Amino acid sequence: MARPKTAAPEGRQRVSHSMEAVLTQAVALLDEAGPSALTFRALAQRLGGGVGSIYWYVDGKEQLLDLATDHVIGGVLGAVEAHPSSGDPIDDLRAMAVTLFDAIVDRPWLGAYFMRNTDVQGNSLRLYEALGQKTLGLDLTPRQRFHAVSAVVGVVIGTAVDIGQEPPQEILDGATTREEYLGRYADTWRALDRERFPFVLGIVDEFAGHDDAEQFRAALDLTLAGLRLQAGA
């Protein structure tokens, strides 16, 4: 990932830290406060060097974001590859999707950069390939395979990023609980006109006590059930 160089460019100081250290600390900053926290100055302070030392490894922040994302996805890929096959490609696809989901829920910033630049993100491309290979054992056309994997990735990333968003400040401050916060919205919905909002009033109790992870798995299972029907599996 680092560009090999035989001599330090003019104005750039040769550094002792490694690309691994740069990416590890970049991920730590992203985990703490998201992309806005990842500045070269903050990263250099973590590494104990000057800002110029970061340019020894990357051209700018966008490349650093892509590499930090791929660094994390490398761990996800390892977990996916270690998962034993069940003999059912759709069940295997589900297990892989849940692994990716768990990683993005823990790191909501990850979803915005996954597969953004596969020229740099080799691990992301390999993970996408691993997901896609599970469809090769199904009776699908190339277009159906593409749509199937796109749908699964969309459900995973979209739901994980939504769930992983920072809670409202009043929950963070401890002024209220998640249950109380959702309950206020539910009470507002219950006061709606039943003729105009029959669906909302029909699901309001489910909304008030829903579990985010359960909601994701339900959406994933609906998607995979459609894939199973399409493949005649």
C-alpha positions as CSV (number, residue, x, y, z in Angstrom):
1,M,0.0,0.0,0.0
2,A,2.9,2.4,0.7
3,R,4.8,3.7,-2.3
4,P,8.4,2.4,-2.3
5,K,10.9,5.3,-2.2
6,T,14.7,5.2,-2.1
7,A,15.2,8.7,-0.7
8,A,13.0,11.1,1.2
9,P,11.5,13.8,-1.1
10,E,12.7,17.3,-0.6
11,G,10.9,18.8,2.3
12,R,9.7,15.5,3.7
13,Q,11.4,14.0,6.7
14,R,12.1,10.2,6.6
15,V,10.1,8.6,9.5
16,S,10.5,5.6,11.7
17,H,6.9,4.6,12.1
18,S,5.3,2.1,9.7
19,M,2.3,2.1,7.4
20,E,0.7,-0.3,9.9
21,A,1.1,2.3,12.6
22,V,-0.2,5.1,10.4
23,L,-3.4,3.1,9.6
24,T,-3.9,1.8,13.1
25,Q,-3.8,5.3,14.5
26,A,-6.0,6.7,11.6
27,V,-8.6,4.0,12.4
28,A,-8.4,5.0,16.1
29,L,-9.2,8.6,15.3
30,L,-12.0,7.6,13.0
31,D,-13.5,5.4,15.7
32,E,-13.3,8.2,18.3
33,A,-15.0,11.0,16.3
34,G,-15.5,10.1,12.7
35,P,-13.9,11.5,9.5
36,S,-13.8,15.1,10.8
37,A,-11.3,14.0,13.5
38,L,-8.9,12.5,11.0
39,T,-6.5,15.3,10.3
40,F,-2.9,15.0,9.5
41,R,-2.0,17.1,12.5
42,A,-3.9,14.9,14.9
43,L,-2.5,11.8,13.3
44,A,1.1,13.1,13.5
45,Q,0.6,13.9,17.2
46,R,-0.5,10.3,17.7
47,L,2.5,9.0,15.9
48,G,5.0,11.4,17.5
49,G,6.2,12.9,14.3
50,G,5.6,15.9,12.0
51,V,2.7,16.4,9.7
52,G,5.0,16.0,6.7
53,S,5.8,12.5,7.8
54,I,2.3,11.3,6.9
55,Y,2.9,12.3,3.3
56,W,5.6,9.7,3.2
57,Y,2.8,7.2,3.0
58,V,-0.2,8.8,1.5
59,D,-1.0,11.7,-0.9
60,G,-3.8,13.2,1.1
61,K,-6.8,12.6,3.4
62,E,-9.0,10.9,0.8
63,Q,-6.4,8.2,0.1
64,L,-5.8,7.8,3.8
65,L,-9.6,7.3,4.4
66,D,-9.6,4.6,1.7
67,L,-6.6,2.8,3.2
68,A,-7.9,3.0,6.7
69,T,-11.2,1.5,5.5
70,D,-9.4,-1.3,3.7
71,H,-7.3,-1.9,6.8
72,V,-10.4,-2.6,8.9
73,I,-12.1,-4.6,6.1
74,G,-9.0,-6.8,6.1
75,G,-10.1,-8.0,9.5
76,V,-13.6,-8.6,8.3
77,L,-12.3,-10.5,5.3
78,G,-10.3,-12.7,7.6
79,A,-13.3,-13.5,9.7
80,V,-15.4,-14.3,6.6
81,E,-12.8,-16.6,5.2
82,A,-12.5,-18.4,8.5
83,H,-16.2,-19.2,8.6
84,P,-16.9,-22.9,7.8
85,S,-19.1,-23.6,4.9
86,S,-22.6,-24.8,5.7
87,G,-23.2,-26.4,2.4
88,D,-25.9,-23.9,1.6
89,P,-24.6,-20.9,-0.4
90,I,-27.4,-18.7,0.8
91,D,-26.9,-19.5,4.4
92,D,-23.2,-18.8,4.0
93,L,-24.0,-15.5,2.3
94,R,-26.1,-14.6,5.3
95,A,-23.3,-15.4,7.8
96,M,-20.9,-13.3,5.8
97,A,-23.4,-10.4,5.6
98,V,-23.9,-10.5,9.4
99,T,-20.2,-10.3,9.9
100,L,-19.9,-7.2,7.7
101,F,-22.9,-5.7,9.4
102,D,-21.4,-6.1,12.9
103,A,-18.2,-4.4,11.8
104,I,-20.1,-1.4,10.3
105,V,-22.4,-1.0,13.3
106,D,-19.3,-0.8,15.5
107,R,-17.7,1.7,13.0
108,P,-20.5,3.7,11.2
109,W,-17.9,5.7,9.3
110,L,-16.9,2.5,7.5
111,G,-20.0,2.3,5.4
112,A,-19.3,5.6,3.6
113,Y,-16.0,4.4,2.3
114,F,-16.5,0.6,1.7
115,M,-15.9,-0.2,-2.0
116,R,-15.3,3.5,-2.8
117,N,-12.0,2.9,-4.5
118,T,-11.2,-0.7,-5.3
119,D,-7.9,0.4,-7.0
120,V,-6.7,1.1,-3.4
121,Q,-9.1,-1.1,-1.4
122,G,-7.9,-4.6,-2.3
123,N,-9.5,-6.1,0.8
124,S,-12.9,-4.6,0.0
125,L,-12.8,-6.0,-3.5
126,R,-11.8,-9.4,-2.2
127,L,-14.7,-9.3,0.3
128,Y,-17.1,-8.3,-2.5
129,E,-15.7,-11.2,-4.5
130,A,-16.2,-13.6,-1.6
131,L,-19.8,-12.6,-1.3
132,G,-20.4,-13.0,-5.0
133,Q,-18.8,-16.4,-5.2
134,K,-21.5,-17.7,-3.0
135,T,-24.0,-17.0,-5.8
136,L,-22.0,-19.0,-8.3
137,G,-23.6,-22.2,-6.9
138,L,-27.0,-20.8,-7.7
139,D,-29.0,-21.0,-10.9
140,L,-28.8,-17.3,-11.7
141,T,-27.8,-15.1,-14.7
142,P,-24.8,-12.7,-14.3
143,R,-27.3,-9.8,-14.0
144,Q,-29.2,-11.6,-11.2
145,R,-25.9,-12.3,-9.4
146,F,-24.9,-8.7,-9.6
147,H,-28.3,-7.6,-8.4
148,A,-28.4,-10.1,-5.6
149,V,-25.0,-9.1,-4.1
150,S,-25.8,-5.4,-4.6
151,A,-29.1,-6.0,-2.6
152,V,-27.3,-7.8,0.2
153,V,-24.6,-5.2,0.5
154,G,-27.2,-2.4,0.4
155,V,-29.2,-3.9,3.2
156,V,-26.1,-4.5,5.3
157,I,-24.5,-1.0,4.8
158,G,-27.7,1.0,4.8
159,T,-29.0,-0.6,8.0
160,A,-25.7,-0.7,9.8
161,V,-24.9,3.0,9.1
162,D,-28.4,4.0,10.2
163,I,-28.2,2.0,13.4
164,G,-24.7,3.1,14.2
165,Q,-25.5,6.8,14.1
166,E,-24.8,8.6,17.4
167,P,-27.9,8.6,19.6
168,P,-29.6,12.0,20.3
169,Q,-27.8,14.1,22.9
170,E,-30.4,13.6,25.5
171,I,-29.8,9.9,25.4
172,L,-26.0,10.5,25.5
173,D,-26.4,12.8,28.5
174,G,-28.5,10.2,30.3
175,A,-31.5,12.6,30.5
176,T,-33.7,9.8,28.9
177,T,-33.4,6.2,27.8
178,R,-33.7,4.8,24.2
179,E,-37.0,3.3,25.3
180,E,-38.4,6.6,26.6
181,Y,-37.2,8.4,23.5
182,L,-38.9,6.0,21.1
183,G,-41.9,5.9,23.4
184,R,-42.5,9.7,22.9
185,Y,-42.6,9.2,19.1
186,A,-44.9,6.2,19.6
187,D,-47.3,8.2,21.7
188,T,-47.4,10.9,19.0
189,W,-48.1,8.3,16.4
190,R,-50.9,6.8,18.5
191,A,-52.7,10.1,18.3
192,L,-52.8,10.1,14.5
193,D,-56.0,9.7,12.5
194,R,-56.6,6.0,11.9
195,E,-58.2,6.5,8.5
196,R,-55.2,8.4,7.2
197,F,-52.4,6.4,8.9
198,P,-53.7,2.8,9.2
199,F,-50.2,1.3,8.7
200,V,-48.4,3.5,11.2
201,L,-51.0,2.8,13.8
202,G,-50.9,-0.9,13.1
203,I,-47.1,-1.1,13.7
204,V,-46.7,1.5,16.4
205,D,-46.3,-1.0,19.3
206,E,-43.7,-2.9,17.2
207,F,-41.8,0.4,16.6
208,A,-41.9,1.4,20.3
209,G,-40.1,-1.8,21.4
210,H,-38.2,-2.8,18.4
211,D,-34.6,-4.3,18.5
212,D,-32.3,-2.8,15.8
213,A,-30.3,-6.0,15.2
214,E,-33.5,-8.1,14.9
215,Q,-34.9,-5.5,12.4
216,F,-31.7,-5.9,10.3
217,R,-31.8,-9.7,10.3
218,A,-35.5,-9.6,9.3
219,A,-34.6,-7.3,6.3
220,L,-31.7,-9.6,5.4
221,D,-33.8,-12.7,5.6
222,L,-36.5,-11.2,3.4
223,T,-33.8,-10.3,0.8
224,L,-32.3,-13.8,0.9
225,A,-35.7,-15.5,0.7
226,G,-36.3,-13.6,-2.5
227,L,-32.9,-14.7,-3.8
228,R,-33.7,-18.3,-2.9
229,L,-37.0,-18.2,-4.8
230,Q,-35.3,-16.6,-7.8
231,A,-32.6,-19.3,-7.9
232,G,-35.2,-22.1,-7.3
233,A,-33.0,-23.2,-4.4
